[in-house]
Amino acid sequence: MAIACMAFLYLIFSPDDDKLKDQQLKLNDAVPQATDGGLPADKQKAYELALLEQKEKEKEKD
């Protein structure tokens, strides 16, 4: 009896093959690709880069 119940539950709640294929195809669209150039190695370099960018923006405005 328990086996029959489990079989019916599996048939009711099992995902369709079309839905699985759609999810697999859309996976790369939803997950962003990793990039190497995002963050500096340490906080000091990041602070210096931010200051340089700020100074460049001020020079462009003047």
Backbone hydrogen bonds in HBPLUS format (Angstrom, degrees):
<---DONOR---> <-ACCEPTOR-->    atom                        ^
c    i                          cat <-CA-CA->   ^        H-A-AA   ^      H-
h    n   atom  resd res      DA  || num        DHA   H-A  angle D-A-AA Bond
n    s   type  num  typ     dist DA aas  dist angle  dist       angle   num
A0005-CYS N   A0001-MET O   3.02 MM   4  6.29 155.2  2.09 145.9 152.8     1
A0006-MET N   A0002-ALA O   2.92 MM   4  6.14 159.9  1.96 148.2 153.4     2
A0007-ALA N   A0003-ILE O   2.93 MM   4  6.13 153.9  2.00 146.3 153.6     3
A0008-PHE N   A0004-ALA O   3.00 MM   4  6.25 160.0  2.04 149.0 153.6     4
A0009-LEU N   A0005-CYS O   2.97 MM   4  6.20 160.7  2.01 150.9 156.4     5
A0010-TYR N   A0006-MET O   2.91 MM   4  6.09 154.6  1.98 145.7 152.7     6
A0011-LEU N   A0007-ALA O   2.98 MM   4  6.23 160.0  2.02 148.8 153.9     7
A0012-ILE N   A0008-PHE O   2.94 MM   4  6.12 150.3  2.03 147.1 155.3     8
A0013-PHE N   A0009-LEU O   2.95 MM   4  6.04 169.5  1.97 153.2 155.5     9
A0014-SER N   A0010-TYR O   2.87 MM   4  5.41 122.8  2.20 145.1 152.7    10
A0020-LEU N   A0016-ASP O   3.19 MM   4  6.49 155.0  2.26 144.7 151.3    11
A0021-LYS N   A0017-ASP O   3.04 MM   4  6.30 159.1  2.08 150.4 155.4    12
A0022-ASP N   A0018-ASP O   2.99 MM   4  6.20 158.0  2.04 147.3 153.4    13
A0023-GLN N   A0019-LYS O   2.93 MM   4  6.12 158.1  1.98 148.4 154.2    14
A0024-GLN N   A0020-LEU O   3.00 MM   4  6.18 154.7  2.07 146.5 153.2    15
A0025-LEU N   A0021-LYS O   3.00 MM   4  6.17 152.5  2.08 146.3 153.5    16
A0026-LYS N   A0022-ASP O   3.04 MM   4  6.16 151.3  2.12 146.2 153.4    17
A0029-ASP N   A0026-LYS O   3.19 MM   3  5.24 130.0  2.46  97.7 110.9    18
A0030-ALA N   A0026-LYS O   3.22 MM   4  6.47 147.6  2.33 150.2 158.0    19
A0031-VAL N   A0027-LEU O   3.15 MM   4  6.30 147.3  2.26 151.4 159.7    20
A0046-ALA N   A0042-ASP O   3.21 MM   4  6.47 156.3  2.27 144.5 151.6    21
A0047-TYR N   A0043-LYS O   2.85 MM   4  6.06 156.0  1.91 151.5 157.5    22
A0048-GLU N   A0044-GLN O   2.97 MM   4  6.23 158.8  2.01 147.7 153.5    23
A0049-LEU N   A0045-LYS O   2.88 MM   4  6.08 159.6  1.92 149.8 155.3    24
A0050-ALA N   A0046-ALA O   2.99 MM   4  6.18 155.3  2.05 144.9 151.6    25
A0051-LEU N   A0047-TYR O   2.99 MM   4  6.27 155.7  2.05 147.7 154.1    26
A0052-LEU N   A0048-GLU O   2.94 MM   4  6.20 160.1  1.98 150.8 156.2    27
A0053-GLU N   A0049-LEU O   2.93 MM   4  6.15 161.0  1.97 150.8 155.6    28
A0054-GLN N   A0050-ALA O   2.96 MM   4  6.14 155.5  2.02 145.4 152.3    29
A0055-LYS N   A0051-LEU O   2.93 MM   4  6.17 157.7  1.98 150.8 156.5    30
A0056-GLU N   A0052-LEU O   2.95 MM   4  6.18 155.5  2.01 148.1 154.9    31
A0057-LYS N   A0053-GLU O   3.00 MM   4  6.23 154.5  2.06 146.7 153.2    32
A0058-GLU N   A0054-GLN O   3.02 MM   4  6.29 152.5  2.10 145.1 152.7    33
A0059-LYS N   A0055-LYS O   2.96 MM   4  6.22 152.0  2.04 146.3 153.8    34
A0060-GLU N   A0056-GLU O   3.01 MM   4  6.25 151.1  2.09 145.6 153.0    35
A0061-LYS N   A0057-LYS O   3.11 MM   4  6.33 147.2  2.22 143.1 151.2    36
A0062-ASP N   A0058-GLU O   3.18 MM   4  6.40 146.0  2.31 142.9 151.1    37
